[in-house]
């Protein structure tokens, strides 16, 4: 365990591009993968990396996230000086909320002052990935850097969505472009180094550059440090990140287990900032060999137990067979003579007879005052290419995801699925159709 690193998780984002999912919660609190919230991946990385001093900075519509942190992440022993503490926005520097990522740290600098840590790890609470932060910290220490930025290789055609780094042969950052229309590639390739919004700062350098003119790390602090000649380096996540998992193997008639480095998990990173990206990242999980493994023993993704009963599949008569194919089925799901294919069925979902769900993410229901508010997909419903928020009820015979004009006429938000000619449809929380 490392007590010389203080982790600050930025979890106050509005996530406007994820509306209506973020109409009732912050982006890090959006449910993901049937049993998780988006923030669970960052916090699990912290725990698995041996970090035990963790602050979560919240702001926008934080009630759902606060409940989740309190119920699922309050397990570190305070007596041993270990903690995951939520820090709500408190207007510490006047009558204003956070103006950016750097301003969020500036307004909470007293927390850093109270810590004995010599390094500060700045993280975003709204990405899906596995990362051993210790490797990045070692990289930072070996180079005696003022700032280390984690970066991932992305195709040049996609790099306009990110901050793009240019580095020399020693991985020192010599240039930075914020969402450029013509991004500079890595020499000899058609890839760019995109900032992941993960930073390791030397504590004294962080304090020096948290001035009033610097509200955001990517737009202000990073360029200022590069321009000032500070030693700012890039950690190449694509080639240098590694996590350990167990693997079973056969030998001499016996079955044994060994620790291996999982390359697939180690290079997977998704910014789920748009509805299509969120939907696609969820569906990444349902393949036979997913790029990110939720079942690893040595790098588990923790969540908040919801105490639903086991999942149940019922009916095998009159062409009513309850089944789920290439799908994730959480606790509390009832598939009653219905079929799900390539979908996520979150806890508290009930599929009624002859319903068919395909390529969809259903967040499920929730417990409220001891009562289950389920998501109910009525008899004979057809759901395709959909994101269905919690506590939704579809009346028998409802079709969504087939006709974009019909979906929009119901007041549902839709967006094109790139390269497919089809559309994605989103049903907000608590809606009755």
N, C-alpha and C positions, 0 to 999 in steps of 0.2 A: 504494500500500500504506500502511496505517495502523499505526504503531507506538505511537500515543498511546492505543490502546484494547487492553485485555487481555480476552480472551474466556475465560470459565469455563463449560464445558459440564457440566451435571449429568447423569450417566449411570449412577447407581447404583440406579435404581428397581426394585422387585420386580415390579411389574405383576401383582398378584394376580388381577385380573379377566381377564387373558390366559392364565391357567392352562388347559391344560397346556403351552402354548407356552413359558411362562416357568418351567417346572419344571426346565429344564436350562440356562437362560441368562437374563440380565437383559433387560428390555423393550427398551432401545435396540439390543440385538444380535439381535432377532427378524428373520429374513429377510423381505424385502418386495419385491414387484414383479418377482420372478424372478431378479434379479441383485444386489440390494442388501440392506443392513441398514437398519433404521429410522434409525439415527444418521447414515447417509450423507447424509441431506437437510440436517441441521443443519450438519455439517462442510463440505458443499459450499457452503452459503450463506456460511459463514465465508471459504472460499477465494475464492469469486466476489466477495465484498464487500471483498477486499483485506486481510483480517485474517491476520496471520502469527505472532501470539503467542497460542497456544491451549492451554489445559489441559483435559483430560477427566477429571472426577472419577468414579471407579468405586467400586463397593462390592459389591452383591449378585451372586453367581454370575458373576463377571467373566471367567472363563477364556476363554469364546468371544469376548467383546468384546475382550479383550486381544489375542488372536490376530489378530482382524480389524484392529485398529488397527495392530499391528506389521506385518502383511503388506500392508495396503492404504493406510495413511495415514502412512507414514514416508518422505515424499518431500521435505519442505521442507529447504532447505540450512542446517544448523546453523552453518556457517561465516559465513553472512550473518545470523546471529541470528534465524532463523526456525524455528518448531517447532510440532508438535502432540504434546504430552506427556501420557501417561496418568499419573494420580496416584491410586494405590489408597488406600482408606481406611486410616489408620494410627493411629487413636486418639490424636491429637495433644494432646487436652485431657483425658486421663484414660481410665478403663477403660469406654469406651462408643463405639458407632458413631455415625454421623450421626443426629441427631434430627429433621432437617428440612432444607429447602433452604438457609436462612440459616446453620444450624449447619455444614453442609458447607463453606461459604465461611469461616466463622469458624475452623474447624479447619485451614484451609489459608491463613490470612491471611499467612503468611510468604512465599507465592508472590506475593501482591500487593505486599508490601513490597519485594521484589526487583525489581519492575517499575517502569520510569519512567513508565508510563501514568497519565494523569490521570483516565481514565474506565474503568469496569469493566462489561463486557457479560456479563450472566448469561443463559444459555440452557438450555433443556431438550433432551435428546438423544432425545426420543421422540415427535416430531410430524412430520407430512408436510406440507411447504410449501416455497415458494421465497420468499426475502425478501432484499432488499438492505439490510443493516444500516446502511449509510452514510446512508440517508435518515432512519432513526430517530436516528442520531447527530447529523446536522445539525439535526434538529428539536429535539433535546435542547440542543444548543449555542446555537441561536438564542433559546431561551427561558431560557437560563441556569438550567436546572432542577437540582434536587438529585437527582431521580429521574424517569425517563421509563418508563412502562409501555406495552408494545404491547398493543392491544386489538382484538378483532374483533367485528363486529356479528353477533349471532345472534338468531333468533326468540325472542320472550319465552317461548314455550312450552318452549324448550330451555335457557333461561338458568339453570335451577336446578342444572345440572351444573357450573357455573363460578363463579368469583369475579366479581361484577358491579360495574362502576365507574359512579359518577355524576360528571359533569363540568359545569363552567360554560361560558360562551360562549368563553372563552379556552383551553378544553381542560384547565383545571386540575381535578384530581381533588378533589371535595368530599365524596365518600362512597364507601363500599365495603361490599358484602354478600358474604359467603362462602357460596356454594351456597344462596341464599335460596329459600324456598318460594313467596314472592310477590315476584319481582324487579322492581326499578324500571326502567321502560323509558326510552329516549331520548325526551324530550318530543315529542309529536306523532307518535310511531311506535309500532309493536308490536315493536320491536327493542331489544335491550340491548347494552351494551358489555361484553364478556367478556374478562377478562385472559387472555393467551396464555402467561403465565409467562416473558416476555422482558423484561428490565430493563436500562436503562442508568443506572448510578449515577455521580455525582461521587464520586471516590475518598474524599475526606475525609468526606463524608456517609455513605458505606457503612461506613467504620470506626466512626463515631460510633454507628450504630444496630445494630452487631453485638454487642449486649450479651447476657448470659446469659438474659435474659427473652425474647429474640427468637430462636426456633428456625426459623421459617418466614417467607419473604418475604410470601406472600399473607395469612396469618393474623395475623402479628405486625408485621413491619417496615413494610409499606405503611400499615396503619391508624395505627401510631404516628407515622409521618412526617406524615401528613395531620393528625392531631390536634395535632401540635406546630407546625403552620403552615408546614412546609417547602414549597417549591415542587415539587409532584409533579404531573406532567402525563401525559396519555394520548396516545399516538400511534395514530391510527385506521388500522389495517392495511387495512381494507376500502376506504378512500378514498385513502390516501396512499402505500401501498406500490406500487412499480413496479419491474419488471425489464426488461432489454433483451434482445431476441432478433433474429435475422436473419429476413427474410421475402423470398421470391423474388417478382418481378413481371415482367410482360411489357410492353415498350414499344418501339415502332418496329421490330418484328420481332426484337428481342433479348430476352434473359432476364437480369435484373439482380437484385441483392440490396441490401436496405436494412435499416437497424436500426429496429425498431419497439418500442413498449412493449406487452407482452402483458398485457392486462387479465385474461384468464382465469387465467393462472398467478398473477398478482399478488394475487388475492383468494382463492385456494384455501388452506385450512388445515384439517387434520384431526387431531384428538386420537384416536389409534387405541388407546385404553385399554381397550376392550371387544372381545370376539371378533367381534361383529357389525360394529362400527366398523372393525376391522382388515380383515375380509373385504370390506366394502363399499368401503373405500379402495383395496384391491388391484383390485377389479373396475372401479373408476373408470378405470383405465389402459387397459382393453381397448376402449373405445368408439372410434368412428371419429375423433372430435374430443374427446379427453379434456380435462378441466378443468385437468389439470396435465401439462405436456409433458416427457417424458423425453428428447426428441431435440433439444433446443435447443443451438445451437452456442455461444452467448454466455453461457449459464447452465447448463452441464452438471452433471449429478448424477454424481459420481465413485463408484466402488466398488472392490472388491478383486478383481482378475482371478483366476479359478479354474482356467483352463487346461484346460477341457474341449474335446473335439473339436466340430466343427460339428453343428448339429441335422440330423436325417435323417428323411425321410418315405418309407416303403416300402410295397409291395404295391398292385397295381391289378388285381386279378383276383378272381373269385368273390365279388363284393360286398365286397371287402376293400380299401378305399381309405383310405390314411393321410392325414388332413387335420385342420387346426386352423382354426376359423372364429372371427373376432373374439376372438382369443386372443394372449397373449404367449408365445413359445416361446424359451427360453434355449438357450445352447450345451449340448451333451451330451444333448439330448432325442432320443429315438427314438419316432416314432409309427408303429407297425408294423401297418397294416391296422386302425387304431383311429380314433376321432373325438373331438376336443375342441371344445367350443363355449363361448365367453365364459368363458375360464379362463386362469389363470396356470400355465404349466408350467416349473418351476424346473430348473436344470441337473442332469443326471443322472437324469431321469425317463424311464421306459420304459413306453409304453402298448402292450399286446399286442393281438393280433387281436380284433376285434369289441368291444373295450372302448369305453365311452362315458363321457366326463367333461364335466360341464356346471356352469356357475356355481360353479367351485371354484378353490381356491388350493392348488397342489402345490408345496411348497418344494424338492423334488428330493432328490438324493443329495449325497454329499461324498466327497472323496478322503481316505483314511486309510492312512498308511504305504505309499503308492503303489498302493493298491487302491481301486477305485470301489465305494462302498456306495450302490447306486442305490435310488430309489423305483420299485417295480415294480407296475404295475396289470395284474393277470392277465387272461387271455383271457376275454372275455365279461363283465367286470366293469361295473357301472353305478354311477357316482359322481355325486352331485348335491348342491349346496349344502354343500360340505365344505371344511374346511381340513385338509390332510394335511402333517404335519411331515416332516422329513427321514428317509430310510432306512426307509421304510414298505414293507411287502410285502402286497398284497392277493391272496389265492389266487383262482384262476380261478372265475368265477361269483359273486363276492362283490358284494352290493348294499349301498351305504350312502347315507344321505340321503333315503331314500324312506319308511321306517317308523321313527318316533321311538322307539317301544317296543323294536323290534328293535335299533336302534343302542345304546340305553341298556343293553339286556340283554348286549351285548358289552363293557360297561364304558366306552363312549365318552361324552364330555361333549357335551351338546346344549343349544341355547338357541333360543327362538322368534325368527323373523325378523319384526320389527315390521310389522304391516299386511299380511302376506301369507298367514297361516295355515300357513306352512311352517316348517321348522326348519333350523338350522345344526348340523352335526356336526363334531367335531374328533378327528383321529386322532393320538395322541402320537408323538413321535420313536421310531424303531426298532421299532414295533409290527408284529406279524405277525397278519393276520386271515385 
